[in-house]
């Protein structure tokens, strides 16, 4: 009976040992040197891909399982171990029957005869595929390497080849060495090894790796900050990092592994070492569902000490309530057969800790029969960190996708062959193509680039520099519209393959704004140029009026002097010359009105006069283009309160537009009609041109809207007209019919006060036998004008003195008394209005009548000047003048003539 118990105890011990080995992932092997036979346990056969049941222990079977490229390495390691007494620790690849390749690390030690001759090698093997895959992952991109570098469980240390100085390490290295990273980085690599591991100025392993054994695993020792020595295996490679060669060392703490190896002979101690050092919780449940084994990691993971759990129901203790019913249903089958839905699988579940908190776990469940009862062995790994990392990764991916999808700019990822693999809604918006219409196609296939040369330039810069920024181009929308875009791209790596990340900004509004700004600047420049021309025109007109006055005066004097000897043809020639001179005068006065400074001053103006002056300016030009200007000015109240320059601008703009509409019309006409409606003045400007399309009529008063060809219109004319008319309390509307013509209708409030201006009617009087008395002073900087006036006045019996400017005249007025002072306004030193205002203010000539000579005060002077002249002057003569004009003003001032003529005196006031 005792023997049976001992056997069962031994079997249990063997089962526990096998479970411990299985949980550690190690397989046990033995090589009989004399018989050349090999004995592998089930785990070792599994690691090598060998069928345990069929394995006979021959060398051929063993080497058939080894990768062809590694067979010589394994044989050489075995020979070196036997002949040179070197440690047996090769690494090689095994090929499983399914063709998969697995990396194996082996370790062995001798059993010798009394004479020291080796007889048997006992050893272990374990799978290092994960480590090898980790090493391969080091070849990933720098960012992935960094993440892996920091997240891997193995300690990672990077040191310069030349100096041996540590330049980087991960948290696992800090944990392995018991030091903070800051106290490792910057130190020499020899400081992490105990003295016995040093070979000169560096560690023995560092020298081996830098002297030709790059990529080979070596065992060494490291010393922690508290003095503890740890066994490590070091796998290192030399790489070029930035501008220097470095050694990247992967340190794996094999202290526990060494302990297991040293205690392999004693199964109980080995079991204890393995289970206690296992990172995963190892739990055994008996056939009654009670816990029979609980390792320290189970205590660490789940919070219970083994004394608290042994003999307790596993499911009731550790399983969340939602799992208990399914466990109880499966338990009878497991007790009878050792089978179940979870047996032999790795499941992701939840477990309850001692504090009641649920944690995610990875459960690997197997069954074993002990004393004819089925027991369950579970390996539990706390995957909270992994789940958090996975959740963080998914959260990060969701954030990236959210950013990608909700970024308003167009984003795309494409292959190096320009084939789209992902696009965001922003690209669909800017291109008009849905995602499914784009993905899998090249940009050239959907004709998204307007100019293929732009795409070539973009791709050339991208391939040469790895990126290109802010390339302006034009894209084609699905509906055919053109879109100004700004594209930036960069080559990125996804799954080790280069791809193109592009971002496109729609700058159509910006470009449109820039074009409008340029157009506005052009218009403003043109306006400023016109203003300059207008100022020049006003000055030129004033200068022309002076010699024109001389011409008309001399013609009239000539006619009077030689009337007795002139024949009929001579009279005709003189009358033609006088008519031409007056026509020039009318054109000049109209030009001065239109070219006056455009101030904001609002006053009472004669709208009919504005129209007539505009017609005088244009009728000769328009007649040459077969366009007739017609007027029907029927309004009896035609004074309005407005700014004369702006009203003139409105008339000119509308007439100019009408002229453009009459292009090619040989019988074109433009009519201007006025009538009174209630308290308003209605102005209609019509033409028989092509008309305006109905769909654009609502837009014609919009700023920058034009139907003219580029460079021929700013799109501001009618908008400005609308603004001007509205500012004076009026309205402007348009009616148009295609092929018939267009009518602009303007209404403005009428003003019945009127303006006191000189009438255009000439008082007919016989100039012969006209006689006046008195003394006159003529003030003008033009000698010719003074000469004409002097001859006229002296012919009337008036004595005349002359002054060339206001200052000279002022001095003469202070010394002598004059009945009349006839003065020009625009003169050097002192202007005419300044002269009159000064004399009136000083009251030095109270009985003198002041007459001004001007080209048209309505357009030449400010309201302040006009008010001063209205108050201080007695009358004016408009250039160019005739002899009858002088007679009329003198008669008016002297009260000569009938009542009508007397009343006209007030009309000649300014």
C-alpha positions in Angstrom: 0.0 0.0 0.0 2.8 2.4 0.8 4.5 1.5 -2.5 1.3 2.3 -4.3 1.1 5.7 -2.6 4.8 6.4 -3.4 4.2 5.5 -7.0 1.1 7.8 -7.1 3.1 10.5 -5.4 5.9 10.1 -7.8 3.4 10.2 -10.7 1.9 13.3 -9.4 5.3 14.8 -8.9 6.1 13.9 -12.5 2.8 15.4 -13.7 3.5 18.6 -11.9 7.1 18.7 -13.3 5.8 18.1 -16.8 3.1 20.8 -16.3 5.8 23.2 -15.0 8.0 22.5 -18.0 5.0 22.8 -20.4 4.0 26.1 -18.8 7.5 27.4 -19.1 7.6 26.3 -22.8 10.7 24.1 -22.4 11.3 20.7 -23.7 13.8 18.2 -22.2 16.2 16.1 -24.2 19.1 13.6 -23.7 21.8 12.6 -26.1 23.7 9.3 -25.5 27.2 9.9 -27.0 28.1 6.3 -27.1 24.9 5.0 -28.7 24.3 8.2 -30.7 20.7 8.0 -29.5 18.5 10.9 -28.6 15.6 11.0 -26.1 13.1 13.9 -26.4 10.1 14.4 -24.2 6.8 15.3 -25.7 7.3 19.1 -25.4 10.7 18.9 -27.1 9.2 16.9 -30.0 6.4 19.4 -30.3 8.9 22.3 -30.4 10.9 20.6 -33.2 7.8 19.5 -35.1 8.6 15.8 -34.6 5.9 13.2 -34.0 6.5 12.1 -30.5 4.9 8.7 -31.0 7.0 7.9 -34.1 10.3 9.3 -32.9 13.1 6.6 -32.6 15.9 8.9 -31.4 18.1 8.6 -34.5 20.3 11.4 -35.7 18.7 11.3 -39.1 15.2 12.0 -37.6 16.7 14.9 -35.5 18.5 16.5 -38.4 15.5 16.1 -40.8 13.6 18.5 -38.5 16.4 21.1 -38.7 16.5 23.8 -41.4 19.1 22.7 -44.1 21.0 26.0 -43.6 21.4 25.3 -39.8 22.4 21.6 -39.8 26.1 22.2 -40.0 25.9 24.8 -37.2 24.2 22.3 -34.9 26.7 19.6 -35.7 29.6 21.9 -35.2 28.2 23.0 -31.8 27.9 19.4 -30.8 31.5 18.6 -31.8 32.8 21.6 -30.0 30.9 20.6 -26.9 32.3 17.0 -26.9 35.8 17.7 -28.1 36.6 21.1 -26.6 34.4 20.9 -23.5 32.6 24.1 -24.6 29.0 24.8 -23.5 26.3 23.5 -25.8 24.1 26.4 -26.6 23.3 26.6 -30.3 20.3 28.5 -31.9 18.8 27.1 -35.0 15.6 26.8 -37.0 13.2 23.8 -37.1 10.9 23.1 -40.0 7.5 21.7 -39.0 5.5 19.3 -41.2 3.2 22.2 -42.2 6.3 24.1 -43.6 6.3 26.7 -40.9 9.7 27.7 -39.5 10.4 28.1 -35.8 13.5 29.3 -34.0 14.9 27.1 -31.3 17.5 27.7 -28.5 19.2 24.6 -26.9 21.3 24.2 -23.8 23.0 21.1 -22.5 25.4 19.8 -19.8 27.5 16.6 -19.5 27.3 13.5 -17.4 30.8 12.1 -17.4 32.6 8.9 -16.3 34.9 8.8 -13.3 37.7 9.5 -15.7 35.9 12.6 -17.0 34.9 11.2 -20.4 31.5 12.6 -21.5 28.8 10.0 -21.7 25.5 11.8 -21.8 24.4 15.3 -22.5 21.2 16.4 -20.7 19.5 19.5 -21.9 16.5 21.7 -22.6 15.2 23.5 -25.6 12.8 26.3 -25.9 11.1 28.3 -28.7 12.7 31.7 -29.4 10.6 32.5 -32.5 9.0 35.4 -30.7 12.4 36.8 -29.9 13.6 36.4 -33.5 10.4 38.0 -34.8 11.1 40.9 -32.4 14.5 41.2 -33.8 13.0 41.4 -37.3 10.6 44.1 -36.1 13.6 46.3 -35.3 13.9 46.8 -39.0 10.6 48.7 -39.1 10.3 52.4 -39.4 11.9 54.6 -36.7 8.6 55.4 -35.1 7.5 51.7 -34.9 11.0 50.8 -33.6 10.7 53.4 -30.9 7.3 52.1 -29.9 8.5 48.5 -29.9 11.7 49.6 -28.2 9.8 51.1 -25.3 7.0 48.4 -25.1 9.0 45.2 -25.4 9.5 43.1 -22.3 13.2 42.6 -23.1 15.6 45.2 -21.9 16.9 47.3 -24.9 20.2 49.2 -24.7 21.9 51.2 -27.5 25.5 52.1 -27.2 28.0 53.7 -29.6 30.4 51.3 -31.2 33.3 53.8 -31.1 33.0 55.0 -27.5 30.9 52.4 -25.7 28.7 55.1 -24.3 25.0 54.2 -23.8 22.8 56.6 -25.7 19.4 55.0 -25.2 17.5 52.4 -23.2 14.0 51.4 -22.6 11.9 51.1 -19.3 12.6 47.3 -19.3 16.3 48.0 -19.1 15.8 50.4 -16.3 13.7 47.7 -14.5 16.3 45.1 -15.2 19.2 47.2 -13.8 17.2 48.7 -11.0 18.2 52.2 -12.1 16.4 55.2 -13.6 16.9 55.7 -17.4 18.7 59.0 -16.7 21.3 57.2 -14.6 22.0 54.6 -17.4 22.1 56.9 -20.5 25.4 58.6 -20.9 27.3 56.0 -18.9 29.8 53.6 -20.4 28.3 50.2 -21.1 30.9 48.5 -18.9 29.2 50.1 -15.8 26.2 47.7 -16.2 28.4 44.6 -15.9 30.1 43.1 -12.9 34.0 43.3 -13.0 34.4 39.6 -13.9 32.5 40.2 -17.2 34.8 42.9 -18.4 37.5 42.5 -21.1 39.7 45.5 -21.0 37.7 48.7 -21.3 34.5 47.1 -22.4 32.5 44.0 -21.5 33.4 40.7 -23.1 30.0 40.5 -24.9 30.4 44.0 -26.2 33.8 43.2 -27.6 32.5 39.9 -29.1 29.6 41.7 -30.9 31.9 44.4 -32.3 34.6 42.0 -33.4 32.7 39.8 -35.8 30.0 38.1 -33.8 27.3 40.6 -34.6 23.9 39.0 -34.4 24.9 36.1 -32.1 23.4 35.5 -28.7 25.8 35.6 -25.8 25.2 35.0 -22.1 26.5 37.5 -19.6 25.7 39.1 -16.3 24.6 42.5 -15.3 24.7 44.3 -12.0 21.8 46.1 -10.5 22.1 49.3 -8.6 21.5 47.4 -5.3 24.5 45.1 -6.2 22.4 42.1 -7.3 23.9 40.1 -10.2 21.4 39.1 -12.9 22.0 36.5 -15.6 21.1 37.7 -19.1 21.2 36.5 -22.7 22.3 39.3 -25.1 21.4 39.5 -28.7 23.0 42.4 -30.4 23.3 43.9 -33.8 25.4 46.7 -35.2 23.5 49.2 -37.3 24.1 52.7 -38.8 21.9 55.0 -36.8 21.8 58.6 -37.8 25.5 59.5 -38.4 27.1 56.8 -36.2 27.4 53.1 -35.8 25.7 51.7 -32.7 25.1 48.4 -31.0 21.5 47.6 -30.2 21.5 45.0 -27.5 18.4 43.0 -26.4 18.9 41.8 -22.8 16.7 39.0 -21.6 16.8 38.3 -17.9 17.5 34.5 -17.7 18.3 34.4 -14.0 15.2 32.2 -13.3 15.9 30.2 -16.4 19.5 29.5 -15.1 18.0 28.6 -11.8 15.7 26.1 -13.5 18.6 24.6 -15.5 20.8 24.3 -12.4 18.0 22.5 -10.5 16.8 20.4 -13.4 17.9 17.1 -11.6 15.5 17.7 -8.7 12.0 17.8 -10.1 10.3 19.2 -7.0 12.7 22.1 -6.8 12.5 22.6 -10.5 8.7 22.6 -10.3 8.7 25.2 -7.4 11.2 27.4 -9.3 9.2 27.3 -12.5 5.8 27.9 -10.9 7.0 30.6 -8.6 8.9 32.4 -11.3 6.2 32.1 -14.0 4.7 35.3 -15.0 1.4 33.7 -15.6 -1.0 32.4 -13.0 -1.0 28.6 -12.9 -4.1 27.1 -11.3 -5.2 23.4 -11.0 -8.8 22.5 -10.4 -9.7 19.0 -9.2 -12.6 16.9 -10.3 -14.9 18.6 -7.7 -14.2 22.0 -9.1 -11.9 23.0 -6.1 -8.6 24.7 -6.4 -5.7 22.3 -5.7 -2.7 24.4 -6.9 -2.1 28.1 -6.8 1.3 29.6 -7.8 2.7 33.0 -6.7 1.8 34.6 -10.0 -1.8 33.6 -9.3 -1.6 35.5 -6.1 -0.1 38.5 -7.9 -2.6 38.5 -10.7 -5.8 37.7 -8.7 -4.9 39.0 -5.2 -5.5 35.9 -3.2 -2.8 34.1 -1.1 -2.8 30.3 -1.7 -4.0 29.7 1.8 -7.2 31.6 1.0 -8.1 29.6 -2.1 -6.9 26.0 -1.7 -10.0 23.8 -1.4 -12.4 26.6 -2.5 -14.7 26.3 -5.5 -12.8 27.9 -8.4 -15.8 29.1 -10.4 -17.6 30.6 -7.4 -14.4 32.3 -6.3 -13.1 33.7 -9.6 -15.8 33.6 -12.3 -18.1 36.6 -12.8 -21.7 35.6 -12.0 -22.7 35.7 -15.7 -20.3 32.8 -16.4 -21.2 30.5 -13.5 -24.3 28.8 -15.0 -22.5 27.8 -18.2 -19.5 26.5 -16.1 -21.9 24.3 -14.0 -23.5 22.9 -17.1 -20.2 21.9 -18.6 -18.7 20.5 -15.4 -20.4 17.0 -15.5 -19.0 16.3 -19.0 -15.5 17.4 -18.0 -15.5 15.2 -14.9 -16.4 12.1 -17.0 -14.3 12.8 -20.1 -11.8 15.5 -19.5 -13.3 17.3 -22.5 -15.2 20.6 -22.9 -15.7 23.5 -25.2 -12.8 25.4 -23.5 -10.3 22.5 -23.1 -7.3 22.8 -25.4 -8.1 26.4 -26.3 -6.9 29.8 -25.4 -9.9 32.0 -24.5 -10.3 35.7 -23.7 -12.5 36.0 -20.6 -12.9 38.0 -17.4 -11.9 37.0 -13.9 -12.8 38.5 -10.5 -10.0 39.6 -8.2 -10.1 39.6 -4.5 -11.1 43.2 -4.4 -14.1 42.4 -6.6 -12.6 44.1 -9.7 -13.0 42.3 -13.0 -9.9 42.0 -15.1 -9.5 40.7 -18.7 -7.5 37.5 -18.9 -6.2 35.1 -21.4 -7.0 31.5 -20.3 -5.2 28.5 -21.7 -7.0 25.4 -20.4 -5.8 21.7 -20.5 -6.9 18.6 -18.8 -4.9 15.9 -17.0 -6.0 12.6 -15.4 -4.7 11.9 -11.8 -5.8 8.8 -10.0 -8.5 8.3 -12.6 -9.9 11.7 -12.0 -9.8 14.5 -14.5 -8.2 17.7 -13.3 -8.1 21.0 -15.2 -4.9 23.0 -15.5 -5.3 26.7 -16.3 -2.7 29.2 -17.3 -4.1 32.7 -16.7 -2.4 35.8 -18.0 -3.6 39.3 -17.0 -4.0 41.1 -20.3 -5.2 44.4 -18.8 -2.2 46.3 -20.1 -2.6 44.6 -23.5 -6.3 45.5 -23.6 -5.6 49.0 -22.5 -2.9 49.3 -25.2 -5.3 47.8 -27.7 -8.0 50.1 -26.7 -5.6 53.0 -26.8 -4.5 51.9 -30.3 -8.1 51.6 -31.4 -8.9 55.0 -29.8 -5.9 56.5 -31.6 -7.0 55.0 -34.9 -10.5 56.2 -34.3 -9.1 59.7 -33.6 -7.0 59.5 -36.7 -10.0 58.4 -38.7 -12.1 61.2 -37.1 -9.4 63.8 -38.0 -9.1 62.2 -41.5 -12.8 62.2 -42.2 -13.8 65.5 -40.5 -10.9 67.6 -41.8 -12.5 70.1 -44.2 -9.5 70.0 -46.5 -9.4 67.2 -49.1 -7.2 64.3 -47.9 -6.1 61.3 -49.8 -3.7 58.3 -49.5 -2.5 56.7 -52.7 0.1 54.3 -53.9 3.3 55.4 -55.6 1.5 54.6 -58.8 -1.0 57.3 -57.9 -3.8 54.8 -57.2 -6.2 56.1 -54.5 -6.6 53.7 -51.5 -8.4 56.1 -49.2 -10.0 59.5 -49.5 -11.9 61.7 -47.0 -15.3 63.5 -47.5 -13.4 66.7 -48.1 -12.0 65.3 -51.4 -15.5 64.1 -52.4 -16.7 67.7 -51.8 -14.0 69.4 -53.7 -14.0 66.9 -56.6 -17.7 65.9 -56.7 -16.7 62.2 -56.8 -18.0 59.8 -54.2 -15.4 57.7 -52.3 -16.3 54.5 -54.3 -15.8 56.3 -57.5 -12.2 57.3 -56.6 -10.7 54.4 -54.5 -8.9 52.0 -56.7 -8.4 54.5 -59.5 -5.7 56.8 -60.5 -6.1 60.6 -60.6 -5.5 60.5 -64.4 -8.4 58.1 -64.8 -10.9 60.4 -63.3 -9.4 63.5 -65.0 -9.1 65.5 -61.8 -6.1 67.5 -62.9 -6.9 70.2 -65.5 -3.3 70.6 -66.6 -1.3 67.2 -66.9 1.9 69.2 -66.8 1.0 70.4 -63.2 0.6 66.7 -62.2 4.0 65.9 -63.7 5.7 68.7 -61.8 4.0 67.6 -58.6 5.1 64.0 -59.0 8.6 65.0 -60.0 9.1 67.2 -56.8 7.5 64.5 -54.7 9.9 61.7 -56.0 13.0 64.0 -55.8 12.4 65.4 -52.3 10.0 63.1 -50.6 7.5 65.9 -50.3 6.1 68.9 -52.1 4.3 71.9 -50.6 1.8 74.4 -51.7 1.7 73.8 -55.5 -1.0 75.9 -57.1 -3.0 74.2 -59.8 -6.5 73.9 -61.1 -8.7 70.8 -60.5 -11.7 69.7 -62.5 -14.9 69.1 -60.6 -17.1 66.2 -61.7 -19.6 68.7 -63.1 -16.9 70.3 -65.2 -16.4 73.4 -63.0 -12.8 74.5 -62.4 -11.5 74.7 -58.8 -8.3 76.6 -57.8 -6.4 74.3 -55.4 -3.3 74.2 -53.3 -1.8 70.7 -53.0 0.8 69.5 -50.6 2.0 65.9 -50.5 4.4 63.7 -48.6 5.7 60.1 -49.0 4.8 58.0 -45.9 5.3 54.3 -45.2 2.4 52.0 -44.5 3.2 48.3 -43.8 6.7 49.0 -45.0 5.5 50.2 -48.4 5.8 53.8 -49.5 2.5 55.7 -50.1 1.5 59.3 -50.9 -0.4 61.4 -48.4 -1.9 64.5 -50.0 -3.9 67.5 -48.8 -5.7 69.8 -51.1 -7.0 73.3 -50.0 -9.8 74.9 -52.1 -8.5 78.4 -52.7 -11.1 79.3 -55.3 -12.6 82.0 -53.1 -9.1 83.4 -52.3 -8.2 83.5 -56.0 -11.5 85.0 -56.9 -11.0 87.6 -54.2 -7.5 88.3 -55.5 -8.9 88.7 -59.0 -11.6 91.0 -57.8 -9.1 92.9 -55.8 -6.8 93.3 -58.9 -9.9 94.3 -60.9 -10.9 96.8 -58.3 -7.3 98.2 -58.1 -7.3 98.4 -61.9 -10.6 100.3 -61.7 -9.4 102.6 -59.0 -6.3 103.3 -60.9 -8.4 104.0 -64.0 -10.7 106.2 -61.9 -7.7 108.1 -60.5 -6.3 108.4 -64.0 -9.7 109.8 -65.2 -9.7 112.2 -62.2 -6.3 113.4 -63.2 -7.4 113.8 -66.8 -10.5 115.6 -65.5 -8.4 118.0 -63.5 -6.2 118.6 -66.5 -9.2 119.0 -68.7 -10.7 121.6 -66.4 -7.5 123.6 -66.4 -7.1 123.2 -70.2 -10.7 124.3 -70.7 -10.1 127.4 -68.6 -7.0 128.2 -70.6 -8.8 127.7 -73.9 -11.7 130.0 -72.9 -9.3 132.9 -72.6 -7.9 132.8 -76.2 -11.4 131.8 -77.4 -12.7 135.0 -75.9 -10.0 136.9 -77.8 -11.0 135.1 -81.0 -14.7 135.7 -80.7 -14.1 139.3 -79.6 -11.8 140.0 -82.5 -14.3 138.4 -85.0 -17.0 140.6 -83.7 -14.8 143.7 -83.8 -13.7 142.8 -87.3 -17.3 142.4 -88.4 -18.3 145.8 -86.9 -15.2 147.6 -88.3 -15.6 146.3 -91.8 -19.3 145.8 -92.2 -19.6 148.4 -94.8 -17.1 146.8 -97.2 -17.9 143.2 -96.6 -19.9 141.4 -99.3 -22.4 138.6 -98.6 -19.8 135.7 -98.7 -17.6 137.6 -96.2 -20.5 137.9 -93.8 -21.2 134.2 -94.2 -17.5 133.3 -93.4 -17.6 135.5 -90.3 -20.8 134.0 -89.1 -19.4 130.4 -89.6 -16.3 131.3 -87.7 -18.3 132.8 -84.9 -20.6 129.7 -84.8 -17.6 127.3 -84.7 -16.1 129.4 -81.8 -19.4 129.2 -79.8 -19.5 125.4 -80.5 -16.0 125.1 -79.0 -17.2 127.1 -76.0 -20.2 124.8 -75.5 -18.1 121.7 -75.7 -15.5 123.1 -73.3 -18.1 124.1 -70.8 -19.7 120.7 -70.9 -16.2 119.1 -70.4 -15.5 121.3 -67.4 -18.8 120.3 -65.9 -18.1 116.6 -66.3 -14.4 116.9 -65.2 -15.1 118.9 -62.0 -13.8 117.5 -58.7 -16.2 114.8 -57.4 -17.0 116.1 -53.9 -19.8 115.0 -51.5 -21.3 118.5 -51.7 -25.1 118.5 -52.3 -26.7 121.5 -53.9 -29.6 122.6 -56.1 -28.8 121.8 -59.7 -30.4 122.1 -63.1 -30.8 118.6 -64.4 -31.7 119.8 -67.9 -28.5 121.7 -68.1 -26.5 118.6 -67.0 -28.2 116.7 -69.9 -27.5 119.4 -72.5 -23.9 119.7 -71.5 -23.5 115.9 -71.7 -25.1 115.9 -75.2 -22.7 118.6 -76.3 -19.8 116.5 -75.2 -20.9 113.3 -77.0 -23.1 114.1 -80.0 -20.2 114.7 -82.4 -18.5 111.4 -81.3 -21.6 109.3 -81.4 -22.7 110.7 -84.8 -19.6 109.3 -86.4 -20.7 105.8 -85.1 -24.2 106.2 -86.6 -25.8 106.8 -83.2 -28.3 109.7 -82.7 -28.7 111.4 -79.3 -32.2 112.7 -78.8 -33.8 114.6 -76.0 -37.4 115.3 -74.9 -37.0 117.5 -71.8 -40.7 118.0 -71.0 -40.4 118.4 -67.2 -41.3 121.9 -66.0 -39.7 121.4 -62.5 -36.3 120.1 -63.3 -34.2 121.3 -60.4 -33.0 118.6 -58.0 -30.9 118.5 -54.9 -27.8 116.4 -55.6 -24.1 116.5 -56.4 -23.7 117.7 -59.9 -20.5 115.6 -60.6 -22.2 112.4 -59.5 -25.4 113.1 -61.5 -23.2 113.8 -64.6 -21.4 110.5 -63.9 -24.8 108.6 -63.8 -25.9 110.1 -67.2 -22.5 109.3 -68.8 -22.4 105.7 -67.5 -25.9 104.8 -68.7 -25.3 106.5 -72.1 -22.0 104.7 -72.4 -23.7 101.3 -71.7 -26.4 102.1 -74.3 -23.7 102.9 -76.9 -22.1 99.4 -76.3 -25.5 97.8 -76.8 -25.8 99.6 -80.2 -22.6 98.1 -81.6 -23.3 97.2 -85.2 -26.7 99.0 -85.3 -26.6 101.4 -88.2 -29.8 103.2 -87.1 -29.1 103.4 -83.4 -30.5 106.0 -81.1 -30.3 107.0 -77.5 -33.2 109.1 -76.1 -33.3 111.1 -72.8 -36.8 112.1 -71.7 -37.9 114.0 -68.6 -41.4 114.5 -67.1 -42.8 115.3 -63.7 -44.7 112.7 -61.8 -46.1 114.0 -58.5 -43.2 115.4 -56.6 -40.6 113.6 -58.6 -38.6 114.1 -61.7 -38.7 111.0 -64.0 -35.8 110.5 -66.3 -35.9 107.8 -69.0 -32.7 106.9 -70.9 -33.6 104.4 -73.7 -32.0 102.8 -76.7 -32.9 100.4 -79.5 -30.0 98.1 -78.9 -29.7 94.3 -78.4 -31.4 94.4 -75.0 -30.4 92.6 -71.8 -31.1 88.8 -71.2 -34.0 88.4 -68.7 -32.0 86.1 -66.4 -29.2 88.6 -65.8 -31.4 91.7 -65.3 -31.6 91.1 -61.5 -27.8 91.1 -61.4 -26.9 94.2 -63.4 -26.6 96.4 -60.3 -24.4 93.9 -58.4 -20.8 95.0 -57.9 -18.3 93.5 -60.4 -21.1 91.9 -62.5 -20.4 92.5 -66.2 -21.2 90.8 -69.5 -18.4 92.6 -71.3 -15.2 90.8 -72.4 -12.2 90.8 -69.9 -10.5 94.1 -69.9 -13.5 96.0 -71.3 -15.6 96.5 -68.2 -15.1 96.5 -64.4 -18.7 95.6 -63.4 -18.9 98.7 -61.2 -20.5 101.3 -63.4 -24.2 100.4 -62.8 -23.5 99.5 -59.2 -22.1 103.0 -58.7 -25.1 104.5 -60.5 -27.5 102.7 -58.2 -25.6 103.8 -55.1 -25.5 107.5 -56.3 -29.2 107.6 -57.1 -30.2 105.9 -53.8 -28.0 108.4 -51.9 -30.1 111.3 -53.3 -33.4 109.6 -52.3 -34.1 108.3 -55.8 -34.7 105.0 -57.5 -33.3 103.4 -60.6 -34.9 100.5 -62.5 -34.4 98.9 -65.9 -36.8 97.4 -68.4 -35.4 95.4 -71.4 -36.6 93.3 -74.3 -34.2 91.2 -76.4 -33.9 92.7 -79.9 -36.0 95.7 -79.0 -34.0 97.8 -76.5 -33.5 98.9 -72.9 -35.0 101.7 -70.8 -33.4 102.9 -67.6 -35.9 104.8 -65.4 -34.6 107.1 -62.8 -36.8 109.0 -60.3 -35.4 111.9 -58.2 -37.2 114.2 -55.8 -37.7 117.6 -57.4 -36.5 120.9 -55.8 -38.5 124.1 -56.8 -36.0 126.6 -55.4 -33.9 126.6 -58.5 -30.5 128.1 -59.0 -29.8 131.7 -59.8 -27.8 131.3 -62.9 -27.2 133.3 -66.0 -29.9 132.7 -68.7 -28.8 131.6 -72.1 -31.2 134.0 -73.8 -29.4 137.0 -75.3 -31.0 140.3 -74.8 -31.3 141.6 -78.3 -30.2 145.2 -78.6 -28.8 147.3 -81.2 -25.2 148.0 -80.3 -25.1 151.1 -82.3 -25.6 154.4 -80.6 -25.0 152.7 -77.2 -23.4 155.2 -74.7 -22.4 154.8 -71.1 -20.4 157.0 -68.7 -17.9 156.4 -66.1 -14.6 154.7 -65.4 -13.9 151.0 -65.5 -11.0 148.8 -64.2 -10.3 145.6 -66.2 -8.5 142.9 -64.1 -7.3 139.8 -66.1 -3.9 138.1 -66.5 -4.6 137.7 -70.2 -3.6 140.8 -72.1 -5.7 139.8 -75.1 -8.8 139.5 -73.0 -8.1 142.9 -71.5 -7.7 144.3 -75.0 -11.0 143.1 -76.2 -12.9 144.4 -73.2 -11.1 147.7 -73.4 -12.1 148.3 -77.0 -15.7 147.4 -76.3 -15.9 149.6 -73.2 -14.2 152.6 -74.8 -16.5 152.3 -77.7 -19.4 152.8 -75.3 -17.8 156.0 -73.9 -16.3 154.5 -70.7 -12.7 155.3 -69.7 -10.7 152.2 -69.0 -7.6 151.2 -66.8 -6.0 147.8 -66.7 -4.5 145.5 -64.0 -2.8 142.1 -64.6 -3.7 140.5 -61.2 -5.7 141.1 -58.0 -2.9 142.7 -56.0 -2.3 145.4 -58.6 -6.1 146.0 -58.9 -6.4 146.3 -55.1 -3.7 148.9 -55.0 -5.4 150.9 -57.8 -8.9 150.7 -56.2 -7.5 152.1 -52.9 -6.2 155.2 -54.9 -9.0 155.8 -57.4 -12.7 155.5 -57.7 -14.1 153.2 -60.3 -17.7 152.9 -61.5 -17.0 149.3 -62.7 -14.5 146.6 -61.9 -14.5 143.8 -64.4 -12.3 141.0 -63.0 -11.4 137.4 -64.0 -11.6 134.8 -61.2 -8.6 132.6 -61.8 -5.5 134.8 -61.6 -2.0 134.6 -59.9 -1.2 136.3 -56.6 -4.8 137.2 -55.8 -7.9 135.7 -57.4 -10.9 137.7 -58.4 -13.2 136.5 -55.6 -10.5 137.3 -53.1 -10.2 140.8 -54.5 -13.9 141.5 -54.3 -14.3 140.1 -50.8 -11.4 142.1 -49.5 -12.6 145.4 -51.1 -16.1 144.8 -49.7 -14.8 143.9 -46.3 -12.7 147.1 -46.1 -15.6 149.2 -47.7 -13.1 151.1 -49.8 -15.3 151.2 -52.9 -18.9 151.2 -51.7 -20.4 152.5 -55.0 -18.3 150.3 -57.4 -20.2 147.6 -59.3 -18.1 144.4 -59.6 -18.6 142.2 -62.6 -16.8 138.9 -62.8 -15.6 137.1 -66.0 -15.8 133.3 -65.8 -16.1 130.2 -67.8 -19.0 128.8 -65.7 -19.2 129.2 -61.9 -21.6 126.3 -61.6 -18.8 123.9 -62.4 -15.7 125.8 -61.4 -16.2 126.8 -57.9 -17.1 125.4 -54.5 -20.4 126.3 -52.8 -18.4 128.6 -50.4 -16.9 130.5 -53.3 -20.2 130.7 -55.0 -21.9 132.0 -51.9 -19.2 134.7 -51.5 -19.6 135.8 -55.2 -23.4 135.8 -54.8 -23.1 138.2 -51.9 -20.4 140.5 -53.2 -20.6 140.5 -57.0 -23.1 142.5 -59.0 -23.1 140.3 -62.2 -20.9 138.2 -64.4 -20.0 137.7 -68.0 -19.4 134.1 -69.3 -16.4 133.4 -71.5 -16.2 133.5 -74.5 -18.3 136.7 -74.5 -19.7 138.9 -77.2 -20.2 142.6 -77.3 -23.9 142.2 -76.7 -23.2 140.3 -73.5 -21.2 143.4 -72.2 -24.0 145.7 -73.2 -26.6 143.5 -71.5 -24.8 143.4 -68.2 -24.2 147.1 -68.2 -27.8 147.8 -69.0 -28.9 145.5 -66.3 -26.7 147.2 -63.7 -27.8 150.7 -64.8 -31.5 149.8 -64.9 -31.8 150.6 -68.6 -34.7 149.0 -70.5 -38.2 147.7 -69.8 -39.3 145.9 -66.7 -38.4 142.5 -68.1 -34.9 143.6 -68.6 -34.7 145.1 -65.1 -35.8 141.8 -63.7 -33.1 140.0 -65.6 -30.6 141.8 -63.4 -31.3 139.3 -60.6 -30.8 136.4 -63.0 -27.3 137.6 -63.6 -26.4 137.4 -60.0 -24.2 134.4 -59.1 
